[in-house]
Amino acid sequence: MPTTDMPLAPMSPDAAISAFSYLRAVQADDVEADREFASGEPRMPELLVDVVERIVVPVTALPGPEAGEPCADTFALEALGRVFVTSLRSWAQAGPDTAEGVARAVIDFAAQFLTEDHEDVADTLRQLEAVGVGQALDAHPAPATRTRCA
């Protein structure tokens, strides 16, 4: 199966904020906020897949040459990461009603692979949000405002 190493197009700050706000609402079982975020952004499933790709790919990617020769487990993890992202992308294409299921899959991935024993998954999501929104802001800086001389 061919793979590409093309970098992902950066998310807009609004898209990153919306996706992570929705993830935190679902994780907190805040049904009211969950519905508000999902109904306010009909593309929420696609935004969540964009977020999950930015999380899963680095975690499951094959290590660089400095790590030595990869083993069979490394190749399996990389393949599972691709399958996970592809499955969520296919599921998200079914429409806006898939947002909660996709969000729960993202949250479960974060809980199982990224959350340390002493951490709460909510802390992990906040850390991921800080990185994701920071990258979006770096890629889409606010336009410089012009000041008028009096």
BELQUI-V602809 format. One record per pair of residues at least 6 apart in sequence whose C-alpha atoms are under 8 Angstrom apart, sorted by the first residue. I is the first residue (numbers start at 1). J is the second residue. Records with the same first field share a line. If there is no record, write none. Layout:
# BELQUI-V602809
I: J / J
This chain:
# BELQUI-V602809
8: 54
10: 135 / 136 / 139
11: 50 / 136
12: 136 / 137 / 139 / 140
13: 133 / 136 / 137 / 140
15: 47
16: 47 / 51 / 129 / 132 / 133 / 136
17: 129 / 133
18: 37 / 41 / 44
19: 44 / 47 / 48 / 51
20: 125 / 129
21: 37
22: 33 / 34 / 37 / 38 / 103
23: 103 / 104 / 107 / 125
24: 122 / 125
25: 31 / 33 / 34
26: 34 / 100 / 103 / 104
27: 104 / 107 / 122
28: 122
38: 44 / 96 / 99
42: 96
43: 96
44: 96 / 99
45: 92 / 93 / 95 / 96 / 98 / 99 / 102 / 103
46: 89 / 92 / 93
48: 99 / 102 / 103 / 106
49: 85 / 88 / 89 / 92 / 102
51: 132
52: 85 / 106
53: 85
55: 128
56: 81 / 85
57: 78 / 81 / 82
60: 74 / 77 / 78 / 80 / 81
61: 77 / 78 / 81
62: 70 / 74 / 75 / 78
63: 70
88: 102
91: 98 / 102
92: 98 / 99 / 102
107: 121 / 125
110: 121 / 124 / 125
111: 121 / 124
114: 124
115: 121 / 124
